[in-house]
C-alpha cells in the first residue's frame, strides 16, 4: 500500500515537472519569433516640433558662444569643446549677431544671408529663432517662427525657449549678453538632414517591449497558473500536501509578484541571447550550449516559482475560512500582539500612548518634546530599513536632523494658525459680526469656512430681527393712522349731527357716518384676517374648485371697478375646466385682492394681462399691469402688513390686501411673488396640484392640513 502511494506521488511529481519543462521549452522556441520582430522594429521617428524643442538648451548655450566670438573672448574654444552639441547643430543652420540698429556683428556672414535672417516674415526658413537681449543683460524677447510650424507650435516653443534661457546653468562665467539680437535660421532641407542624424538609434535591450514578448510571457505565466490550479483535479497528480506548499498567504503572494516581475529581466536575457549571446568563450559551440542551459534554467525557475505560489493559494478554495486563520502572517501577528506576551504588551502600550499624545495635542503649548519623540521613532524605523544599505546610515542622520527642523517649524506655523482661529472665534463671541474672517489657517481652513457660515447665519438672523422690529413699529404707526382717520371722521360727524336741524344735511351726515363705519369695519376685519393667517389659526375648507371659472367670476363681479378705472383686461385662460383641491373662499379672496389692487394703482387707459398656465404638477397665474405711479418700493416688503406702493397713503385701503393674498396662497402650499420692471407691476401665483382623494379630506381641517 505504501509502495503504491509512493509511486503515485512520483508520477504526480513527474507530470508537474513535465509541464514546467514543456512551458519553458515553449518560451525558448519563440526566440526566433522575437528575433524577427526586433529585426523589423524601427524606433519611432520624432516629429519636427519635438526636434526643434530639443534644440532649446543648445541654442541657449550658442547665444553665449556666439557673443564670445563677436567680442573676441579668449575662452571660446573651451566653450565650444564643452558644448559640442551646438557645434553640430550650427552646421545645419544660419546664425548671426546683430546690434540694436540691426547692424551685423558676426564675421563671415554675407549681407544676403544677414538680410534673410533679419526678415521676420520670410518663408525661406522652416525654423527661425530670434533672441533679443536688453542693456541689463536680461532677455527682452524671444520670437519663434517658420514655415514648418503652426502658430500654436510657435507659441509653445517660445515658452520653452524662454524657460531654457532663464536657467542659471547657462549664465556662464558671471557674464551677460547685452544690447544684441541673435538670430538662428534652418531651412526645411537642413532640418530634414539634422533629424536624420539624431533619429533611428540602434535598438537596445529595452526595445524588446515593442515586440509581442510581453504577451507571450503573460501566456506562459497564465498557463503555469492554470496548471497549478487545475492539475490537482487529475487523479494521478492529486493535491500537493508537502510543507513547501503550506507557505503563508503573504509569502505565496510575494512569490507570484516576483515571478511576474521577472518579465523585464527575462526580456533582457532574451535580447542578449538573440543578439550577442550571454556566455562568451573562445569555443562557439560551448557558448550556444551554455546560453541554452542558462535560458532553460531561468525559465524553469520562473515557472516553478509561479507554480508554487498558485499551488499555495489554491488552498483558499479548499480550506476557506480556516485558511485565513492558519496561513496568514497578518493574523498571526495580530494574535501575538493581542496575546499576554509582556513584550507585545509593552509595544501595544507604547503605540497607544503615542497615538493618544497626537490625538490630544494642545497646539497652544510647546511641542518640542513631542516632536522629538516622533523623530526618534522615525529614526528607529529608518535605521532598520538602512541596515540593507550600510552607507545610507549617514544620509539617515542628516534626514532625521532636517526632519526635526522641518516639523518644529511646521508646528510653529500651526500654532500661529491656531491663534488666528481663536481670534476669529473671540470676535464672534463678542458679537463683532462685521469683522471679516481672513487669513490662511492651514489645517483649520475647514473650521474657518464653518465660522464664516455661522457669521453669515448670525448676521442674517440679526438683520431679520431688526427688520421684524421695524415692521412692528411701522405696524403700530400704520394701524393707528388707518384706524384714527375714519374714527375721527365718525366723531366729527356725530357732533355735527347733534346740532344740525336741516334734514337734508342730517341725511348727508348719516351717509358719511355709514360709509366711514363700513370702512372701519373692513379695516378691522382685514386686520383680524391677517392676524389669524399669520398665527396659522385660519380654518381651511378644501373642496373641488374650477379655478378657471372662479377667476372669471372674480373678474365679472369687479367689472364695474375695472370700467371706472378705465382699464382693458386681456384674459388668457385655459378653454377647459381646471379642477383643483382648494379653499374656494380664500382663493376668491386672493384673486379679488389682486384685481382690486390693479384697479387702484394701474395707469388709466392701459391694458392688464391675466394669464393662467397649467403645468404637470402646478398651475401658474400671472397678472401684469402698468403702474400709474413710479414703482420705487421694495418688492420683498410690499406683501408685508400695512405696506403700500404709495408711501403717502393717498389711496383708500387697509394696506393688507397683498399680505392677505400672500398668506392665503401659502396656506394652500403655493407661492405669491411680486416683481417689477420699470413701470411694469407683475404678480405671479403658483398653486400645486394635489392627488389626495376626496374621501381622505376632512372638511374644516386646520390651516395647512388637508
C-alpha positions in Angstrom: 0.0 0.0 0.0 2.8 2.4 0.9 4.7 1.5 -2.3 1.6 2.2 -4.4 1.1 5.6 -2.7 4.8 6.5 -3.2 4.6 5.5 -6.9 1.5 7.7 -7.3 3.3 10.7 -5.8 6.3 10.1 -8.1 4.0 10.1 -11.1 2.4 13.3 -9.9 5.8 15.0 -9.5 6.8 13.8 -12.9 3.7 15.2 -14.5 4.3 18.6 -12.8 8.0 18.7 -13.9 7.0 17.7 -17.4 4.5 20.6 -17.6 7.1 23.1 -16.4 9.7 21.7 -18.8 7.3 21.9 -21.8 6.3 25.5 -20.9 10.0 26.6 -20.5 10.9 25.0 -23.8 7.9 26.6 -25.4 9.1 30.0 -24.4 12.6 29.3 -25.8 11.1 28.1 -29.1 9.6 31.6 -29.5 13.0 33.2 -29.6 13.1 33.1 -33.4 9.8 35.0 -33.4 11.1 37.7 -31.1 14.3 37.9 -33.3 12.3 38.6 -36.4 10.3 41.3 -34.6 13.5 43.0 -33.4 15.0 42.9 -36.9 12.0 44.7 -38.4 11.5 47.1 -35.5 12.2 50.7 -36.2 12.2 53.2 -33.3 9.5 55.9 -33.6 10.7 59.0 -35.5 10.4 62.3 -33.7 8.3 64.9 -35.4 9.7 68.3 -36.4 8.3 70.2 -33.4 9.9 67.7 -30.9 13.3 68.0 -32.7 13.1 71.8 -32.6 12.1 71.8 -29.0 15.2 69.7 -28.2 17.3 72.5 -29.6 16.4 74.9 -26.8 19.3 74.2 -24.5 21.8 74.0 -27.4 20.7 77.4 -28.7 20.9 78.9 -25.2 24.5 77.8 -25.0 25.0 79.0 -28.6 23.9 82.5 -27.5 26.9 82.8 -25.2 29.3 81.2 -27.7 28.4 83.5 -30.5 28.5 86.5 -28.2 32.0 85.5 -27.1 33.1 85.0 -30.7 32.0 88.5 -31.8 33.6 90.1 -28.7 36.8 88.1 -29.1 36.6 86.2 -25.8 39.6 84.0 -25.0 37.6 81.1 -23.8 35.6 80.5 -26.9 37.4 77.3 -27.8 36.8 75.9 -24.3 33.1 76.7 -24.5 32.8 75.1 -28.0 34.5 72.0 -26.6 32.2 71.8 -23.6 29.0 72.5 -25.6 30.0 70.5 -28.7 26.2 69.7 -29.4 25.8 73.3 -30.6 28.7 72.9 -33.0 26.9 70.0 -34.7 23.6 72.0 -34.8 25.4 75.0 -36.2 26.4 73.1 -39.3 22.8 72.9 -40.3 21.6 76.5 -39.7 22.4 80.1 -40.4 23.1 82.3 -37.4 24.4 85.8 -36.7 24.6 88.5 -34.0 23.1 92.0 -34.7 23.3 95.2 -32.6 20.3 97.4 -31.6 20.3 99.2 -35.0 20.3 95.9 -36.9 24.0 96.1 -37.9 25.7 92.7 -38.4 28.3 91.9 -35.7 29.3 88.4 -36.8 32.2 87.9 -39.1 31.9 85.5 -42.1 28.2 86.1 -42.8 27.4 87.7 -46.1 24.9 90.5 -46.4 22.3 88.4 -48.3 22.2 85.8 -45.6 22.1 88.6 -42.9 19.1 90.3 -44.6 17.4 86.9 -44.9 17.9 86.3 -41.2 16.5 89.7 -40.2 13.4 89.3 -42.3 10.7 88.2 -39.8 8.1 87.4 -42.5 10.3 85.2 -44.6 9.2 81.7 -45.6 12.7 80.7 -46.5 13.4 79.1 -43.1 11.4 76.1 -41.8 12.5 77.2 -38.3 13.7 80.7 -37.2 14.5 81.8 -33.6 15.3 85.4 -32.6 16.7 86.2 -29.1 16.8 89.9 -28.0 18.9 90.9 -25.0 18.5 94.3 -23.3 21.1 96.6 -21.8 20.8 95.0 -18.4 21.7 91.6 -19.7 18.1 90.3 -19.5 16.3 88.6 -22.2 13.7 91.1 -23.5 12.1 88.9 -26.1 12.1 85.5 -28.0 10.3 85.1 -31.3 10.0 81.7 -32.9 8.6 81.3 -36.4 9.0 79.2 -39.6 7.1 77.5 -42.4 7.3 74.1 -40.6 5.4 75.4 -37.5 1.8 76.4 -36.8 1.0 79.5 -34.6 0.2 77.2 -31.7 3.5 75.4 -32.0 5.4 78.7 -32.3 3.8 79.9 -29.0 4.6 76.7 -27.2 8.2 76.8 -28.4 8.7 80.4 -27.4 7.7 79.5 -23.8 10.0 76.5 -23.8 13.0 78.5 -25.2 12.3 81.3 -22.6 12.4 78.8 -19.8 15.7 77.4 -21.1 17.2 80.9 -21.2 16.1 81.5 -17.6 18.2 78.7 -16.3 21.3 79.7 -14.3 23.1 76.8 -15.8 23.9 78.8 -18.9 24.8 82.1 -17.1 28.4 81.4 -18.0 31.4 83.0 -16.2 29.2 85.5 -14.5 28.9 87.5 -17.7 25.8 88.5 -19.5 24.8 89.3 -23.1 23.8 92.9 -23.6 22.2 95.1 -26.4 22.3 92.4 -29.1 19.9 90.3 -31.1 21.0 86.7 -32.0 19.1 85.1 -34.8 19.1 81.4 -36.0 17.5 80.0 -39.2 17.2 76.5 -40.5 15.8 75.6 -43.9 13.5 72.6 -44.5 16.2 70.7 -46.2 18.7 71.3 -43.4 16.1 70.4 -40.8 15.4 67.1 -42.5 19.1 66.3 -42.7 19.6 67.2 -39.0 16.7 64.9 -38.0 18.4 62.0 -39.8 21.5 62.5 -37.6 19.5 62.1 -34.3 16.8 59.6 -35.3 16.8 55.8 -35.6 19.1 54.8 -32.7 20.2 51.2 -32.6 17.6 49.0 -30.8 18.5 48.2 -27.2 17.6 45.6 -24.7 14.5 47.5 -23.5 13.2 47.8 -27.1 12.0 44.2 -26.7 8.9 45.7 -25.1 7.9 46.9 -28.6 7.6 43.3 -29.6 5.0 40.7 -28.6 7.3 39.3 -25.9 5.3 40.6 -23.0 2.1 38.9 -24.4 4.0 35.6 -24.8 5.3 36.0 -21.2 1.8 36.6 -20.0 0.5 33.5 -21.8 3.4 31.5 -20.2 2.5 32.9 -16.8 -1.2 32.1 -17.1 -0.6 28.6 -18.4 1.6 27.8 -15.3 -1.1 29.4 -13.0 -3.8 27.3 -14.7 -1.7 24.2 -14.3 -1.2 24.9 -10.6 -5.0 25.3 -10.1 -6.2 22.5 -12.3 -3.7 19.7 -12.1 -4.8 18.6 -8.6 -8.1 17.5 -10.3 -6.1 14.9 -12.2 -6.2 11.8 -10.1 -2.5 10.9 -10.8 -1.4 14.3 -9.6 -3.7 15.0 -6.6 -3.5 17.7 -4.0 0.1 18.8 -3.0 0.4 18.3 0.7 4.1 18.9 1.3 5.3 21.5 3.8 6.7 23.6 0.9 3.1 24.2 -0.3 1.9 25.3 3.2 3.6 28.7 2.9 1.7 31.7 4.4 -0.5 33.7 2.1 1.9 36.7 2.1 4.8 34.6 1.1 2.9 32.9 -1.8 1.7 36.3 -3.0 5.2 37.7 -2.9 6.5 34.7 -4.9 3.9 35.3 -7.6 4.7 39.0 -7.7 8.4 38.2 -8.1 7.8 35.7 -10.8 5.5 38.2 -12.7 8.0 41.0 -12.1 10.7 39.0 -13.9 9.3 40.0 -17.3 11.9 42.8 -17.8 14.8 40.7 -16.6 13.7 37.8 -18.9 13.2 40.2 -21.7 16.8 41.5 -21.3 18.1 37.9 -21.2 16.2 37.0 -24.4 17.5 40.1 -26.2 21.2 39.4 -25.3 20.8 35.7 -26.2 19.5 36.7 -29.6 21.9 39.5 -30.3 25.3 38.5 -29.0 24.9 35.7 -26.6 25.0 35.5 -22.8 28.2 33.4 -22.4 31.3 34.3 -24.3 34.1 31.8 -24.6 36.6 31.0 -27.4 34.5 28.0 -28.3 31.3 29.0 -30.2 29.6 25.6 -29.7 30.2 25.9 -25.9 28.6 29.4 -26.0 25.5 28.1 -27.6 25.1 25.2 -25.2 25.7 27.5 -22.2 23.2 30.0 -23.4 20.6 27.3 -23.9 21.2 25.9 -20.4 21.1 29.3 -18.7 17.9 30.3 -20.5 16.2 26.9 -19.7 17.2 27.1 -16.0 15.8 30.7 -15.8 12.5 29.8 -17.4 12.3 26.7 -15.2 12.9 28.9 -12.1 10.2 31.4 -13.1 7.8 28.6 -13.9 8.5 26.8 -10.6 8.1 30.0 -8.6 4.8 30.7 -10.3 3.5 27.1 -9.9 4.5 27.1 -6.2 2.7 30.4 -5.5 -0.5 29.5 -7.1 -0.5 26.0 -5.6 -0.2 27.6 -2.1 -3.0 30.0 -2.9 -5.2 27.2 -4.2 -5.9 26.2 -0.5 -8.0 29.3 -0.2 -10.8 27.4 -2.1 -10.4 24.2 -0.2 -9.8 25.4 3.4 -11.9 28.6 3.0 -12.2 30.4 6.4 -9.7 28.2 8.1 -7.0 29.3 5.5 -7.1 32.9 6.7 -6.8 31.9 10.3 -4.0 29.4 9.8 -1.9 30.5 6.9 -1.7 34.3 7.1 1.2 36.1 8.8 -1.0 39.1 9.5 -3.5 37.1 11.6 -0.6 35.5 13.5 1.0 38.9 14.3 -2.4 40.3 15.4 -2.9 37.3 17.7 0.6 37.8 19.1 0.1 41.5 19.7 -3.2 40.7 21.4 -1.7 38.0 23.5 -0.3 38.1 27.1 3.3 38.5 26.0 4.9 41.2 28.1 7.0 42.4 25.2 3.9 42.6 22.9 2.0 44.4 25.7 4.8 47.0 26.0 4.8 47.6 22.3 1.0 48.0 22.3 1.0 50.4 25.2 3.8 52.4 23.6 2.0 52.9 20.3 -1.3 53.6 22.1 0.5 56.3 24.2 1.9 57.9 21.1 -1.5 57.8 19.4 -3.1 59.4 22.4 -0.4 62.1 22.5 -1.1 63.0 18.9 -4.8 62.8 19.4 -4.9 65.2 22.4 -2.0 67.5 21.3 -2.6 71.1 22.5 -1.2 73.5 19.9 -1.1 76.4 22.3 1.7 74.7 24.4 5.3 74.0 23.4 5.5 70.8 21.4 9.3 70.3 21.0 9.3 67.2 23.3 6.5 65.5 21.5 8.2 66.3 18.1 11.4 64.8 19.4 9.6 61.6 20.3 8.2 61.4 16.9 11.6 62.0 15.3 13.2 59.3 17.4 10.5 56.7 16.5 11.0 57.7 12.8 14.8 57.3 13.3 14.5 53.8 14.7 12.3 52.8 11.7 14.7 54.2 9.2 17.7 52.6 10.9 16.0 49.2 10.4 15.5 50.0 6.7 19.0 51.3 6.3 20.5 48.0 7.5 20.1 46.8 4.0 22.4 49.6 2.8 25.3 50.5 5.1 26.2 53.8 3.6 22.6 55.0 4.0 23.2 55.5 7.7 24.9 58.8 7.1 22.1 60.1 4.9 19.7 58.8 7.6 21.3 61.1 10.2 21.0 64.1 8.0 17.5 63.2 7.1 16.5 63.0 10.8 18.0 66.4 11.6 16.3 68.1 8.7 13.0 66.3 9.5 13.2 67.6 13.1 13.8 71.2 12.0 11.0 70.9 9.4 8.5 69.5 11.9 9.4 72.1 14.5 8.8 74.9 12.0 5.6 73.3 10.8 4.3 73.1 14.4 5.2 76.7 15.0 3.2 77.7 11.9 0.4 75.5 13.1 0.3 77.3 16.4 0.1 80.7 14.7 -2.8 79.5 12.5 -4.5 78.1 15.7 -4.1 81.5 17.2 -5.9 83.1 14.2 -8.7 80.6 14.7 -9.1 81.5 18.3 -9.1 85.2 17.4 -11.9 84.7 14.9 -14.0 82.8 17.4 -13.4 85.5 20.0 -14.7 88.1 17.6 -17.9 86.1 17.0 -18.3 85.6 20.8 -18.1 89.4 21.3 -20.8 90.0 18.7 -18.5 91.5 16.1 -20.3 90.1 13.1 -19.0 92.6 10.5 -15.3 91.8 11.0 -14.2 89.6 8.1 -12.6 86.2 8.9 -9.5 86.2 6.8 -6.0 84.6 6.6 -4.7 81.2 5.7 -5.4 78.8 8.6 -3.9 75.8 7.1 -5.2 72.7 8.8 -8.1 74.7 10.3 -9.3 76.1 6.9 -12.5 73.9 7.1 -13.2 75.3 10.5 -12.7 78.8 9.1 -15.3 78.1 6.4 -17.8 76.9 9.0 -17.2 80.0 11.1 -17.9 82.1 8.1 -21.2 80.3 7.6 -22.0 80.8 11.3 -21.1 84.5 10.9 -23.4 84.8 7.9 -26.2 83.0 9.7 -25.9 85.2 12.7 -25.9 88.4 10.6 -28.9 87.1 8.7 -30.8 86.4 11.9 -29.9 89.8 13.3 -31.0 91.6 10.1 -34.2 89.6 10.2 -34.9 90.5 13.8 -34.1 94.2 13.1 -36.5 94.1 10.1 -39.2 92.5 12.3 -38.8 95.2 14.9 -39.0 97.9 12.3 -42.1 96.2 10.8 -43.7 96.1 14.3 -43.1 99.8 14.8 -44.5 100.6 11.4 -47.4 98.3 12.0 -48.4 100.2 15.2 -48.0 103.5 13.3 -50.0 102.4 10.3 -52.7 100.8 12.3 -53.1 103.9 14.4 -53.2 106.1 11.3 -55.7 103.9 9.4 -58.0 103.4 12.4 -57.9 107.0 13.6 -58.8 108.5 10.3 -62.3 107.0 9.9 -62.9 107.1 13.7 -62.1 110.9 13.8 -64.5 111.4 10.9 -67.2 109.5 12.7 -66.8 111.5 15.9 -66.8 114.8 14.0 -70.0 114.0 12.1 -71.7 112.8 15.2 -71.1 116.2 16.8 -72.4 117.9 13.7 -75.4 115.7 13.6 -76.3 116.6 17.2 -76.6 120.3 16.4 -77.9 120.1 12.8 -81.6 120.9 12.3 -81.6 120.7 8.5 -82.9 117.2 7.5 -81.1 117.1 4.2 -77.7 117.8 5.9 -78.6 115.3 8.6 -79.1 112.6 5.9 -75.8 113.6 4.3 -74.0 113.3 7.6 -75.6 109.9 8.3 -74.4 108.6 4.9 -70.9 109.8 5.7 -71.1 108.1 9.1 -72.3 104.9 7.4 -69.5 105.0 4.8 -66.8 105.7 7.5 -68.2 103.0 9.8 -68.2 100.4 7.0 -64.6 101.5 6.1 -63.7 100.9 9.8 -65.4 97.6 9.8 -63.5 96.4 6.7 -60.2 97.6 8.2 -60.8 95.7 11.4 -61.9 92.5 9.6 -58.8 92.6 7.4 -56.6 93.1 10.5 -58.2 90.1 12.2 -57.9 88.1 9.0 -54.2 88.7 8.5 -53.5 88.2 12.2 -55.2 84.8 12.1 -53.3 83.9 8.9 -50.0 84.8 10.5 -50.8 82.7 13.5 -51.8 79.7 11.3 -55.2 79.6 13.0 -57.3 80.0 9.9 -59.8 77.2 9.2 -59.4 75.9 5.6 -62.3 74.3 3.8 -60.9 72.4 0.9 -63.2 71.3 -2.0 -63.2 70.7 -5.7 -62.8 74.1 -7.4 -62.8 75.0 -11.0 -60.1 77.7 -10.8 -60.7 78.9 -14.3 -64.4 79.6 -13.6 -63.5 81.1 -10.2 -61.1 83.6 -11.8 -63.7 84.6 -14.4 -66.3 85.1 -11.7 -64.0 87.5 -9.8 -63.4 89.4 -13.0 -67.2 89.7 -13.7 -68.0 90.8 -10.1 -65.4 93.5 -10.3 -66.3 94.6 -13.8 -67.7 98.0 -12.5 -64.4 98.8 -10.8 -62.4 97.8 -13.9 -64.5 100.1 -16.1 -64.4 103.0 -13.7 -60.6 102.7 -13.6 -60.6 102.8 -17.5 -58.6 99.6 -17.8 -58.7 97.0 -20.6 -58.3 93.4 -19.3 -56.8 90.8 -21.6 -57.6 87.3 -20.4 -55.6 84.2 -21.5 -57.2 81.3 -19.7 -57.5 77.5 -20.5 -60.5 76.6 -22.6 -61.3 73.6 -20.4 -62.2 73.2 -16.8 -59.3 73.0 -14.3 -60.4 71.2 -11.1 -58.1 71.6 -8.1 -58.4 71.0 -4.3 -58.6 74.5 -2.9 -60.5 76.6 -0.4 -62.9 78.4 -2.7 -63.5 81.4 -0.4 -59.8 82.0 0.3 -58.9 81.6 -3.4 -61.6 84.0 -4.4 -60.2 86.5 -1.9 -56.7 86.1 -3.4 -57.9 86.9 -6.9 -60.2 89.7 -5.7 -57.4 91.4 -3.7 -55.0 91.3 -6.6 -57.6 92.6 -9.2 -58.8 95.4 -6.8 -55.1 96.3 -6.3 -54.8 96.6 -10.0 -57.9 98.9 -10.3 -56.4 101.2 -7.6 -52.9 101.6 -8.8 -52.9 100.8 -12.6 -52.5 103.7 -15.1 -55.9 104.5 -16.7 -56.4 103.6 -20.3 -53.8 100.8 -20.3 -54.1 97.1 -20.8 -53.9 94.5 -18.0 -52.8 90.9 -18.8 -54.1 88.0 -16.8 -52.8 84.6 -17.8 -53.2 81.1 -16.5 -50.9 78.2 -17.4 -51.3 74.5 -16.5 -48.1 72.6 -15.9 -47.6 68.9 -14.9 -47.6 69.5 -11.1 -48.8 73.0 -10.6 -50.9 75.9 -12.0 -49.3 79.3 -12.6 -51.4 82.6 -12.7 -49.8 85.8 -13.9 -51.2 89.3 -13.5 -49.4 92.2 -15.2 -50.2 95.9 -15.3 -48.6 99.3 -15.9 -48.4 101.4 -12.7 -49.7 104.9 -12.6 -47.0 106.0 -10.1 -43.3 105.3 -10.0 -42.5 101.8 -8.6 -39.9 102.7 -6.0 -40.8 100.3 -3.2 -39.1 97.1 -2.1 -40.8 94.1 -3.8 -39.7 91.9 -0.9 -41.6 94.0 1.6 -44.7 95.0 -0.5 -46.6 91.9 0.7 -45.9 92.7 4.4 -48.7 94.1 6.6 -49.7 97.7 6.1 -47.2 98.3 3.3 -48.4 100.2 0.3 -46.9 101.1 -3.0 -47.9 104.8 -2.4 -46.0 105.7 0.7 -48.1 108.8 1.1 -51.1 106.5 1.7 -53.4 108.7 -0.5 -55.4 105.7 -1.8 -58.2 104.2 0.2 -57.4 100.8 1.6 -56.0 98.9 4.5 -52.6 98.1 3.1 -53.4 94.5 3.9 -54.6 93.3 0.5 -51.4 91.8 -0.8 -50.4 90.5 2.7 -53.7 88.6 3.0 -53.4 87.2 -0.6 -49.9 86.0 0.1 -51.0 84.4 3.4 -53.9 82.6 1.8 -51.7 81.3 -1.1 -49.1 80.0 1.4 -51.9 78.3 3.4 -52.7 76.3 0.3 -49.0 75.4 -0.2 -48.5 77.9 -3.0 -46.3 80.9 -3.6 -47.0 84.6 -4.4 -44.1 86.6 -5.9 -44.2 90.3 -6.7 -41.8 91.7 -9.3 -41.3 95.0 -11.1 -39.5 96.2 -14.2 -39.6 99.9 -14.8 -43.3 100.8 -14.5 -44.5 97.1 -15.1 -46.0 95.5 -12.0 -46.3 91.7 -12.0 -47.8 89.2 -9.6 -47.1 85.5 -10.1 -49.2 82.9 -8.2 -48.2 79.2 -8.2 -50.6 76.7 -6.8 -49.6 73.0 -6.6 -51.9 70.2 -7.9 -52.8 67.5 -5.3 -53.8 63.9 -5.9 -55.4 63.3 -2.5 -58.8 61.5 -2.8 -61.9 63.4 -1.7 -62.7 60.8 1.0 -59.4 61.5 2.8 -60.0 65.2 3.1 -61.7 66.4 6.3 -63.8 69.4 5.8 -62.9 72.1 8.3 -59.3 70.9 8.9 -56.9 73.4 10.5 -54.7 75.6 8.3 -52.1 73.7 6.5 -53.9 70.3 6.8 -55.8 68.5 4.1 
